[in-house]
Amino acid sequence: MDIQLPSQIQANVVEPNHAVFTVSPCYPGYGTTLGNALRRVLLSSLPGGAITAVKIKGVDHEFSTLEHIKEDVVDILLNLKQVRLKVYSDEAVQFTLSVSGKKKVSAKDFEKNSDVEVMTPEVHIATLTDSAAKLEITVIAQKGRGYVPVEARENEKLDVGFMALDAVYTPVRNVNFKTEHVRVEQMTNFDKLLMDVTTDGTISPEIAMNQACQILVDHFAQIGNAFTYEAS
C-alpha cells in the first residue's frame, strides 16, 4: 500500500513578504515530519546577502565614540546588521555612506551600487546632532547561507580599519508551523500542515519554500541514489 501524497497545496499571501502555506492531506504523522524539516532548512540554509564588515572613518575599534553622533559605535554596528540586501555579485562588494550636518541617517543614504540593492532603506543607522557632524562608513557585503558568526570567520583577512560583523545571510525572518487533523474517506487522523513564513523582502515566501523543498529533495535523492534494488 502506497503512502498517500498531499494533493491540496495552497499559498495564502498575507503580505508580499508573509504567506501561510497549506499542505493537505498528509499521511498520519507526516505533517510534523515535513514541518520540522522545512522549518529547519528555511531558517538555516537559504542563500542571501549581508553586511559582513564595516569601516567607520575615525574609529579604531567598536568601543569608540564619535563626536556629534548620538549613537556609539556598538549601536551603529547593530543597526547596520539590520540592513537587508540583495547582492548580485559573486565577489565581496564594497559601498559607502557619507553624510554631514544635523540629520537622521538611514540605509537609504548609502550610495547607489549596481552590485547591491538595499531592500530596507528605512533602517535607522545613526543620528547626527550638530551641523559640524560627519559620518563616513564603508561596508563589505557578500553572499552566503544561513547565519555565520564572526568566530567562524577567524581566518578571514580584512583590510586595516574594518570590523567584522556576524553575517545574517538568511532571507527568512520567521517560520512557524502547526498541524490539524483532516478526514480522508473513513480515516480521521490524516494531517493538514500549515506553514507560516515571513521573509525579509529580498525574496518572496513562495521562492523561499521552493528553495527549501529543493534542498531537501536534492539531499534525499543523493542518499536514495546510493542504493539500488529490484522491486518485487
C-alpha positions as semicolon CSV with decimal commas, in nm:
position;residue;x (nm);y (nm);z (nm)
1;M;0,000;0,000;0,000
2;D;0,147;0,335;-0,107
3;I;0,170;0,631;0,130
4;Q;-0,074;0,895;0,009
5;L;0,091;1,217;-0,103
6;P;-0,058;1,563;-0,036
7;S;-0,288;1,673;-0,317
8;Q;-0,401;2,014;-0,190
9;I;-0,118;2,268;-0,169
10;Q;-0,204;2,636;-0,141
11;A;-0,035;2,966;-0,056
12;N;-0,232;3,237;0,122
13;V;-0,032;3,558;0,071
14;V;-0,092;3,782;0,373
15;E;0,164;4,045;0,267
16;P;0,434;4,046;-0,003
17;N;0,682;3,902;0,248
18;H;0,438;3,691;0,454
19;A;0,243;3,384;0,347
20;V;0,073;3,082;0,503
21;F;0,112;2,756;0,312
22;T;-0,139;2,471;0,347
23;V;-0,030;2,116;0,262
24;S;-0,303;1,852;0,287
25;P;-0,382;1,571;0,333
26;C;-0,056;1,435;0,476
27;Y;-0,021;1,073;0,584
28;P;-0,064;1,048;0,965
29;G;0,240;1,197;1,137
30;Y;0,388;1,340;0,818
31;G;0,263;1,691;0,891
32;T;0,511;1,721;1,177
33;T;0,784;1,538;0,982
34;L;0,756;1,775;0,687
35;G;0,705;2,083;0,902
36;N;1,017;2,023;1,112
37;A;1,237;1,959;0,807
38;L;1,110;2,262;0,615
39;R;1,137;2,494;0,915
40;R;1,498;2,394;0,980
41;V;1,602;2,442;0,617
42;L;1,413;2,771;0,579
43;L;1,587;2,921;0,882
44;S;1,937;2,784;0,832
45;S;2,016;2,704;0,470
46;L;1,878;2,955;0,221
47;P;2,116;3,188;0,035
48;G;2,110;3,563;0,088
49;G;2,322;3,875;0,121
50;A;2,459;4,050;0,430
51;I;2,699;4,316;0,552
52;T;2,999;4,125;0,686
53;A;3,246;4,403;0,773
54;V;3,238;4,777;0,846
55;K;3,489;5,060;0,848
56;I;3,396;5,394;1,007
57;K;3,625;5,688;0,949
58;G;3,789;5,797;1,273
59;V;3,709;5,472;1,454
60;D;3,979;5,230;1,571
61;H;3,758;4,975;1,748
62;E;3,393;4,903;1,826
63;F;3,405;5,069;2,169
64;S;3,494;5,409;2,025
65;T;3,263;5,710;2,026
66;L;3,212;5,969;1,754
67;E;3,179;6,341;1,812
68;H;2,836;6,492;1,744
69;I;2,678;6,148;1,690
70;K;2,415;6,024;1,936
71;E;2,483;5,654;1,897
72;D;2,809;5,488;1,998
73;V;2,989;5,258;1,754
74;V;2,837;4,940;1,901
75;D;2,486;5,076;1,834
76;I;2,578;5,177;1,480
77;L;2,713;4,828;1,411
78;L;2,396;4,670;1,550
79;N;2,188;4,895;1,326
80;L;2,394;4,801;1,021
81;K;2,327;4,432;1,089
82;Q;1,956;4,505;1,039
83;V;2,010;4,629;0,682
84;R;1,883;4,369;0,434
85;L;2,047;4,343;0,093
86;K;2,033;4,177;-0,244
87;V;2,390;4,110;-0,355
88;Y;2,422;4,046;-0,729
89;S;2,798;3,986;-0,740
90;D;2,961;3,654;-0,652
91;E;3,251;3,853;-0,508
92;A;3,254;4,072;-0,197
93;V;3,128;4,425;-0,270
94;Q;3,230;4,750;-0,100
95;F;2,999;5,050;-0,091
96;T;2,986;5,364;0,118
97;L;2,778;5,612;0,308
98;S;2,896;5,970;0,355
99;V;2,676;6,230;0,528
100;S;2,727;6,552;0,718
101;G;2,521;6,808;0,907
102;K;2,245;6,765;1,158
103;K;2,023;6,477;1,042
104;K;1,900;6,123;1,094
105;V;2,091;5,872;0,883
106;S;1,925;5,563;0,742
107;A;2,012;5,288;0,496
108;K;1,874;5,496;0,207
109;D;2,180;5,720;0,244
110;F;2,414;5,453;0,108
111;E;2,548;5,536;-0,236
112;K;2,395;5,351;-0,529
113;N;2,585;5,043;-0,641
114;S;2,497;4,817;-0,933
115;D;2,613;4,509;-0,741
116;V;2,400;4,570;-0,431
117;E;2,038;4,667;-0,369
118;V;1,933;4,793;-0,024
119;M;1,593;4,636;0,049
120;T;1,535;4,811;0,383
121;P;1,612;5,180;0,319
122;E;1,414;5,279;0,628
123;V;1,654;5,112;0,875
124;H;1,798;5,374;1,112
125;I;2,178;5,387;1,134
126;A;2,277;5,699;1,331
127;T;2,170;6,044;1,446
128;L;2,397;6,340;1,370
129;T;2,331;6,604;1,636
130;D;2,527;6,905;1,511
131;S;2,587;7,091;1,186
132;A;2,957;7,006;1,223
133;A;2,889;6,631;1,241
134;K;3,022;6,399;0,972
135;L;2,984;6,025;0,924
136;E;3,169;5,814;0,668
137;I;3,107;5,440;0,657
138;T;3,239;5,176;0,417
139;V;3,082;4,831;0,432
140;I;3,160;4,496;0,276
141;A;2,862;4,289;0,159
142;Q;2,864;3,938;0,020
143;K;2,655;3,632;-0,049
144;G;2,626;3,340;0,191
145;R;2,388;3,099;0,360
146;G;2,221;3,099;0,697
147;Y;2,397;3,269;0,988
148;V;2,777;3,285;1,021
149;P;2,917;3,444;1,341
150;V;3,244;3,634;1,348
151;E;3,408;3,349;1,542
152;A;3,353;3,114;1,248
153;R;3,540;3,353;1,017
154;E;3,859;3,397;1,221
155;N;4,079;3,326;0,919
156;E;3,909;3,590;0,706
157;K;4,151;3,866;0,610
158;L;4,024;4,223;0,633
159;D;4,189;4,548;0,535
160;V;4,308;4,772;0,817
161;G;4,023;4,956;0,987
162;F;3,747;4,706;0,906
163;M;3,547;4,545;1,187
164;A;3,386;4,207;1,118
165;L;3,013;4,159;1,179
166;D;2,810;3,846;1,240
167;A;2,669;3,766;0,895
168;V;2,291;3,717;0,885
169;Y;2,251;3,583;0,532
170;T;1,922;3,402;0,574
171;P;1,637;3,585;0,397
172;V;1,377;3,422;0,625
173;R;1,283;3,616;0,936
174;N;1,037;3,376;1,096
175;V;0,884;3,032;1,041
176;N;0,613;2,859;1,241
177;F;0,404;2,556;1,165
178;K;0,114;2,363;1,310
179;T;-0,083;2,055;1,213
180;E;-0,454;1,980;1,221
181;H;-0,641;1,654;1,168
182;V;-0,840;1,608;0,847
183;R;-1,063;1,327;0,720
184;V;-0,967;1,111;0,423
185;E;-1,254;0,874;0,344
186;Q;-1,308;0,681;0,668
187;M;-0,982;0,787;0,833
188;T;-0,982;1,098;1,054
189;N;-0,615;1,111;1,158
190;F;-0,454;1,248;0,842
191;D;-0,264;1,577;0,883
192;K;-0,307;1,924;0,741
193;L;0,021;2,116;0,761
194;L;0,011;2,497;0,796
195;M;0,347;2,670;0,739
196;D;0,366;3,040;0,833
197;V;0,667;3,200;0,659
198;T;0,791;3,560;0,680
199;T;1,089;3,678;0,475
200;D;1,296;3,998;0,486
201;G;1,168;4,112;0,145
202;T;1,475;4,006;-0,053
203;I;1,281;3,701;-0,172
204;S;0,914;3,606;-0,154
205;P;0,784;3,334;0,081
206;E;0,694;3,126;-0,226
207;I;1,052;3,133;-0,353
208;A;1,180;3,054;-0,002
209;M;0,955;2,747;0,018
210;N;1,060;2,635;-0,330
211;Q;1,429;2,663;-0,241
212;A;1,384;2,480;0,090
213;C;1,195;2,194;-0,078
214;Q;1,461;2,167;-0,349
215;I;1,740;2,144;-0,090
216;L;1,560;1,857;0,082
217;V;1,481;1,682;-0,247
218;D;1,845;1,705;-0,355
219;H;1,965;1,554;-0,028
220;F;1,715;1,268;-0,029
221;A;1,789;1,196;-0,396
222;Q;2,162;1,182;-0,323
223;I;2,106;0,936;-0,039
224;G;1,848;0,728;-0,224
225;N;2,053;0,705;-0,542
226;A;2,337;0,547;-0,346
227;F;2,127;0,234;-0,309
228;T;1,966;0,026;-0,581
229;Y;1,722;-0,260;-0,556
230;E;1,485;-0,455;-0,772
231;A;1,120;-0,404;-0,696
232;S;0,946;-0,730;-0,617
